[in-house]
């Protein structure tokens, strides 16, 4: 097989489209910025900078705090990728950790990690899932309960009334329209 094989090009295109679809359903860039913000915050307090024969040690007494803040930011960034429902918590936590990193870890990794965490946290809080593509909505409508196709919504399991039927569709027997108030429904 050569590098110019059309199957290899199709495979790359397929993987790229799959990644693009995965990336579009979560706050990917917010997670990337938060993840990258943890690296300078955790690295700079332990770094030794050599300028000729001069060694500049940037170790601080709060080196452990810097390491903890950096690791927490990396974990928050990864959790934004794989647990998109924690986006508000992770975004607020990233902003708070960025603010704490200013006095603890060399001005928040010389302001690089600080600004990355602020931008990533703000993006995570502001991110909202987009509308589902039309193909997914049709797929949900096809998987019904075997009843009338309009009897269920895509995000609820409660039966909705079907056109032409005026009866209440509460089957629990505790609906006031059925003449019961819930006190005698146990048996």
VEXKOLMI-806216 format. One line per 5 residues: their letters; for each residue x, y, z negated of C-alpha. Coordinates in steps of 0.5 Angstrom, whole numbers, plus 500, padded with zeros to 3 digits. Layout:
VEXKOLMI-806216
A = X:Y:Z | ...
***
This chain:
VEXKOLMI-806216
XXXXX = 500:500:500 | 503:507:502 | 501:513:498 | 497:516:504 | 492:510:503
XXXXX = 485:513:503 | 483:508:497 | 488:512:492 | 485:519:494 | 478:516:493
XXXXX = 480:514:486 | 483:520:484 | 477:524:487 | 473:520:483 | 477:520:476
XXXXX = 477:528:477 | 470:528:478 | 468:524:472 | 473:528:468 | 470:534:470
XXXXX = 463:532:468 | 465:530:461 | 469:536:460 | 462:540:462 | 458:537:457
XXXXX = 462:539:451 | 466:545:449 | 473:543:452 | 476:550:453 | 475:552:446
XXXXX = 477:545:443 | 484:546:447 | 485:553:444 | 484:550:437 | 488:544:438
XXXXX = 494:549:441 | 493:554:436 | 495:549:430 | 502:547:434 | 506:554:433
XXXXX = 502:555:426 | 505:548:423 | 512:548:427 | 515:555:426 | 515:554:418
XXXXX = 520:548:419 | 524:551:425 | 531:553:425 | 533:558:431 | 540:558:433
XXXXX = 543:564:436 | 550:563:437 | 553:560:431 | 548:564:427 | 542:559:424
XXXXX = 536:563:422 | 531:558:418 | 524:560:418 | 522:556:412 | 517:559:407
XXXXX = 515:556:400 | 508:555:403 | 511:550:409 | 506:545:406 | 500:550:407
XXXXX = 502:551:414 | 503:544:416 | 496:543:413 | 493:549:416 | 496:546:423
XXXXX = 494:539:422 | 487:541:421 | 487:546:427 | 489:540:431 | 484:535:428
XXXXX = 478:541:429 | 480:541:436 | 480:534:438 | 473:534:434 | 470:539:439
XXXXX = 472:534:444 | 469:528:442 | 464:531:437 | 460:536:440 | 455:537:435
XXXXX = 460:540:430 | 462:546:434 | 459:551:430 | 462:548:424 | 469:547:427
XXXXX = 469:554:430 | 468:557:424 | 473:553:420 | 478:555:426 | 477:562:425
XXXXX = 477:562:417 | 484:557:418 | 486:563:423 | 485:568:418 | 488:564:412
XXXXX = 494:562:416 | 497:570:417 | 499:570:410 | 501:563:409 | 505:561:415
XXXXX = 509:567:418 | 503:571:421 | 500:565:423 | 505:562:428 | 508:569:430
XXXXX = 500:571:432 | 500:566:437 | 497:561:433 | 493:566:430 | 490:569:436
XXXXX = 489:562:440 | 485:560:433 | 481:566:434 | 479:565:441 | 478:558:441
XXXXX = 473:558:434 | 469:564:438 | 468:560:444 | 466:554:440 | 461:558:436
XXXXX = 458:561:442 | 458:555:447 | 451:552:448 | 450:546:452 | 447:547:459
XXXXX = 441:544:462 | 441:537:464 | 442:536:472 | 436:534:476 | 438:527:477
XXXXX = 438:526:469 | 431:528:468 | 429:524:474 | 432:518:470 | 429:519:464
XXXXX = 422:520:467 | 423:513:470 | 424:510:463 | 417:510:460 | 414:506:455
XXXXX = 410:502:461 | 404:507:460 | 402:513:464 | 408:517:467 | 406:523:464
XXXXX = 405:520:457 | 412:522:454 | 416:527:454 | 424:527:455 | 426:529:448
XXXXX = 420:526:444 | 417:519:442 | 410:522:440 | 405:521:446 | 403:527:449
XXXXX = 396:528:451 | 395:526:459 | 390:530:463 | 383:528:463 | 383:525:456
XXXXX = 381:529:450 | 382:524:445 | 387:526:439 | 393:521:440 | 395:520:433
XXXXX = 395:513:432 | 397:513:424 | 390:514:422 | 391:520:418 | 389:526:423
XXXXX = 384:531:420 | 381:530:427 | 380:523:426 | 376:524:419 | 382:522:415
XXXXX = 386:526:410 | 392:521:409 | 389:519:402 | 386:513:404 | 391:511:410
XX = 395:505:406 | 389:500:406
***
